[in-house]
Amino acid sequence: MKRKVLSIVLLLMMICGIQRYSYAQKAAPGIPLPSIDLKMKSSSNPSDIALSLQILILLTVLSLAPAIVIMTTSFIRIAIVFSFARTALALQQMPPNQVVMALALFLTFFIMAPTFTEIYQKAYIPFKEKKIDGEEFYNRSMEPVRDFMFRQIGKEDRKILIPFIQMGRLKWPKSEADVPTYVLVPAFMLNELKKSFYMGIIIFIPFIIIDMIVASVLMSMGMIMLPPVMVSLPFKIILFVLVDGWGLLVNQLIKSFL
């Protein structure tokens, strides 16, 4: 009975609300209401089809923008090294992932600032002033990014390009300009993975030594059932804090990109 009464009351309230809304619309006819009309129609005009394809490509590129930033900047190395540091400390959720990724992102902006500035000055400003077209804007934008990726690969690691050139059945490039971007990007990512793992090994060494010392002491005392990680964790955190671990880590990461 109570449910029926409650449903009737709610129905009456909805009817009153609709009536009040209709009265308000009649009393204020001058207030415009927005409307959205999306229509799809066939077209045989080549310019309309080309414009639609350009819009589709632009939306696709915008959806892939975070992945492009990760692939062609310093974010890969920074994020992996931070993850190694947190794992070496045996801190799975501290600092949280949001904090680690935010710090990696801001460091990426800091390291890539000269490259972004060069893109802004050489590509965006002329394009904004309508001095260059879209194709020239893309070419000028990619030049600083390609220079950054080539600097990180280095001359001694250019052999990492060989499998991609062979699989792509391309001629061996005579200069950096002859290397396609779709070949340079995966080679750059592999090189960043290799360097970040090298740094991760160096980070792990002191903490592994602490774990080995604590495990040996516990075994000599006969405390076999006590997990060594629980005892070594405070010592690792104290060591990390005393040597200013985060500052030292960030400093070495920035220097590795110079």
C-alpha positions as CSV (number, residue, x, y, z in Angstrom):
1,M,0.0,0.0,0.0
2,K,2.8,2.4,0.9
3,R,4.6,1.7,-2.4
4,K,1.5,2.5,-4.4
5,V,0.9,5.7,-2.5
6,L,4.6,6.7,-3.0
7,S,4.5,5.9,-6.8
8,I,1.3,8.0,-7.2
9,V,2.9,10.9,-5.4
10,L,6.0,10.7,-7.6
11,L,3.8,10.6,-10.7
12,L,2.0,13.7,-9.6
13,M,5.2,15.5,-8.9
14,M,6.5,14.7,-12.4
15,I,3.3,15.9,-14.0
16,C,3.5,19.2,-12.1
17,G,7.1,19.6,-13.1
18,I,6.3,19.1,-16.8
19,Q,3.4,21.6,-16.5
20,R,5.6,24.2,-14.8
21,Y,8.3,23.8,-17.5
22,S,5.7,24.3,-20.3
23,Y,4.4,27.4,-18.6
24,A,7.9,28.8,-18.3
25,Q,8.5,28.2,-22.0
26,K,5.3,30.0,-22.9
27,A,6.2,32.9,-20.5
28,A,9.7,33.3,-22.0
29,P,9.5,32.6,-25.7
30,G,12.6,34.7,-26.4
31,I,15.0,32.3,-24.8
32,P,16.7,30.2,-27.5
33,L,17.2,26.5,-27.0
34,P,20.3,24.9,-28.5
35,S,19.9,22.1,-31.0
36,I,22.4,19.8,-32.7
37,D,21.8,18.4,-36.1
38,L,24.2,15.8,-37.5
39,K,23.6,14.7,-41.0
40,M,25.4,12.2,-43.2
41,K,24.9,12.5,-47.0
42,S,26.6,11.0,-50.0
43,S,28.8,13.2,-52.1
44,S,30.5,12.8,-55.4
45,N,32.6,15.9,-55.1
46,P,36.3,15.0,-54.7
47,S,37.0,18.0,-52.5
48,D,34.3,17.1,-50.1
49,I,35.6,13.5,-49.9
50,A,39.2,14.7,-49.4
51,L,38.0,17.1,-46.6
52,S,36.1,14.3,-44.9
53,L,39.2,12.0,-45.0
54,Q,41.4,14.8,-43.6
55,I,39.0,15.3,-40.7
56,L,39.0,11.5,-40.1
57,I,42.8,11.4,-40.1
58,L,43.0,14.4,-37.8
59,L,40.7,12.8,-35.3
60,T,42.7,9.5,-35.5
61,V,45.9,11.4,-34.8
62,L,44.4,13.3,-31.9
63,S,43.2,10.0,-30.3
64,L,46.8,8.6,-30.7
65,A,48.5,11.7,-29.4
66,P,49.4,10.3,-25.9
67,A,50.9,7.2,-27.6
68,I,52.9,9.4,-30.0
69,V,54.2,11.5,-27.1
70,I,55.3,8.3,-25.3
71,M,57.0,6.9,-28.4
72,T,59.0,9.9,-29.5
73,T,60.0,11.6,-26.2
74,S,62.0,10.8,-23.1
75,F,58.9,9.5,-21.2
76,I,59.8,5.8,-21.8
77,R,63.2,5.9,-20.1
78,I,62.0,8.0,-17.2
79,A,58.9,5.9,-16.5
80,I,60.8,2.6,-16.6
81,V,63.6,3.9,-14.4
82,F,61.1,5.1,-11.8
83,S,59.4,1.7,-11.8
84,F,62.7,0.0,-11.3
85,A,63.5,2.3,-8.3
86,R,60.1,1.5,-6.7
87,T,60.5,-2.2,-7.3
88,A,64.1,-2.2,-5.9
89,L,62.8,-0.6,-2.7
90,A,60.1,-3.3,-2.5
91,L,57.4,-0.5,-2.5
92,Q,54.7,-1.8,-4.8
93,Q,52.2,1.1,-4.3
94,M,54.4,3.9,-2.8
95,P,54.6,6.4,-4.4
96,P,51.3,5.8,-6.1
97,N,51.2,5.3,-9.9
98,Q,49.6,8.6,-10.4
99,V,52.5,10.4,-8.7
100,V,55.2,8.5,-10.5
101,M,53.6,9.0,-13.9
102,A,52.9,12.7,-13.2
103,L,56.6,13.2,-12.2
104,A,57.7,11.4,-15.4
105,L,55.4,13.5,-17.5
106,F,56.6,16.8,-16.1
107,L,60.2,15.7,-16.4
108,T,59.4,14.8,-20.0
109,F,58.1,18.3,-20.6
110,F,61.3,19.8,-19.0
111,I,63.7,17.7,-21.0
112,M,61.8,18.1,-24.3
113,A,61.3,21.9,-23.8
114,P,64.1,22.9,-26.2
115,T,62.6,20.6,-28.9
116,F,59.1,21.8,-28.4
117,T,60.4,25.4,-28.5
118,E,62.1,24.8,-31.8
119,I,58.9,23.2,-33.2
120,Y,56.9,26.2,-32.1
121,Q,59.3,28.7,-33.6
122,K,60.1,27.0,-36.9
123,A,56.8,25.2,-37.6
124,Y,53.9,26.6,-35.7
125,I,54.4,30.3,-36.0
126,P,55.0,30.2,-39.9
127,F,51.9,27.9,-40.2
128,K,49.9,30.2,-38.0
129,E,50.9,33.2,-40.2
130,K,50.0,31.1,-43.3
131,K,53.5,31.2,-44.7
132,I,53.7,27.4,-45.0
133,D,51.1,24.7,-45.8
134,G,50.2,21.6,-43.7
135,E,52.8,19.3,-45.4
136,E,55.6,21.8,-44.7
137,F,54.4,22.2,-41.1
138,Y,54.6,18.4,-40.6
139,N,58.1,18.3,-42.1
140,R,59.4,21.2,-40.0
141,S,57.8,19.7,-36.8
142,M,59.4,16.3,-37.3
143,E,62.9,17.7,-37.8
144,P,63.6,18.6,-34.1
145,V,61.9,15.3,-33.0
146,R,64.1,13.3,-35.3
147,D,67.2,15.1,-34.2
148,F,66.3,14.3,-30.6
149,M,65.8,10.6,-31.4
150,F,69.1,10.4,-33.4
151,R,71.0,12.0,-30.5
152,Q,69.7,9.5,-28.1
153,I,70.5,6.5,-30.3
154,G,74.0,7.8,-30.9
155,K,76.5,6.8,-33.6
156,E,77.6,3.7,-31.7
157,D,74.1,2.3,-31.5
158,R,73.0,2.9,-35.1
159,K,73.2,-0.9,-35.7
160,I,69.8,-1.1,-34.0
161,L,68.4,0.3,-37.3
162,I,69.6,-2.6,-39.3
163,P,66.8,-5.2,-38.6
164,F,64.1,-2.5,-39.4
165,I,65.8,-1.5,-42.6
166,Q,66.2,-5.1,-43.7
167,M,62.6,-6.1,-42.8
168,G,61.4,-3.0,-44.7
169,R,63.5,-3.9,-47.7
170,L,65.0,-0.5,-47.8
171,K,68.3,0.7,-49.2
172,W,70.9,1.5,-46.6
173,P,70.6,5.2,-45.8
174,K,73.5,7.5,-46.6
175,S,72.5,10.1,-44.1
176,E,70.1,10.6,-41.2
177,A,67.6,12.3,-43.6
178,D,67.3,9.1,-45.6
179,V,66.0,7.1,-42.6
180,P,62.2,7.0,-42.6
181,T,60.4,8.1,-39.5
182,Y,58.5,4.8,-39.3
183,V,61.9,3.1,-39.0
184,L,63.4,5.6,-36.6
185,V,60.6,5.5,-34.0
186,P,60.7,1.7,-33.2
187,A,64.5,1.8,-33.2
188,F,64.4,4.8,-30.7
189,M,62.0,2.9,-28.5
190,L,64.2,-0.2,-28.4
191,N,67.2,1.9,-27.6
192,E,65.3,3.7,-24.7
193,L,64.3,0.3,-23.3
194,K,67.9,-0.9,-23.4
195,K,69.2,2.2,-21.6
196,S,66.5,2.2,-19.0
197,F,67.2,-1.4,-18.2
198,Y,70.9,-0.6,-17.8
199,M,70.0,2.1,-15.3
200,G,67.6,-0.2,-13.6
201,I,70.4,-2.8,-13.0
202,I,72.6,-0.2,-11.4
203,I,69.7,0.9,-9.2
204,F,69.1,-2.7,-8.0
205,I,72.7,-3.5,-7.0
206,P,72.8,-1.7,-3.6
207,F,69.4,-2.9,-2.5
208,I,70.2,-6.5,-3.4
209,I,73.3,-6.2,-1.3
210,I,71.2,-5.0,1.7
211,D,68.7,-7.9,1.1
212,M,71.6,-10.4,1.1
213,I,73.1,-9.1,4.3
214,V,69.8,-9.1,6.1
215,A,69.0,-12.6,4.9
216,S,72.5,-13.9,6.0
217,V,72.1,-12.3,9.5
218,L,68.6,-13.8,9.9
219,M,69.8,-17.2,8.9
220,S,72.7,-17.0,11.3
221,M,70.3,-16.1,14.1
222,G,68.0,-19.0,13.2
223,M,65.1,-16.7,12.3
224,I,64.3,-18.6,9.1
225,M,60.6,-18.0,9.3
226,L,60.9,-14.2,9.3
227,P,60.8,-12.8,5.7
228,P,64.0,-10.8,5.1
229,V,62.1,-8.2,3.1
230,M,60.3,-7.1,6.2
231,V,63.6,-6.4,7.9
232,S,65.5,-5.0,5.0
233,L,62.7,-2.6,3.9
234,P,63.4,0.1,6.6
235,F,67.1,-0.1,5.9
236,K,66.6,0.4,2.2
237,I,64.3,3.3,2.7
238,I,66.8,4.9,5.2
239,L,69.6,4.5,2.7
240,F,67.5,5.9,-0.1
241,V,66.5,9.0,2.0
242,L,70.1,9.6,3.3
243,V,71.6,9.7,-0.3
244,D,68.7,11.8,-1.5
245,G,67.6,9.1,-3.9
246,W,64.9,10.9,-5.8
247,G,67.0,13.9,-6.4
248,L,70.0,11.8,-7.4
249,L,67.8,9.7,-9.7
250,V,66.3,12.7,-11.4
251,N,69.6,14.4,-11.8
252,Q,71.2,11.4,-13.5
253,L,68.1,10.9,-15.7
254,I,68.4,14.5,-17.0
255,K,72.1,14.1,-17.6
256,S,71.6,11.0,-19.6
257,F,69.7,13.0,-22.2
258,L,72.4,15.6,-22.7
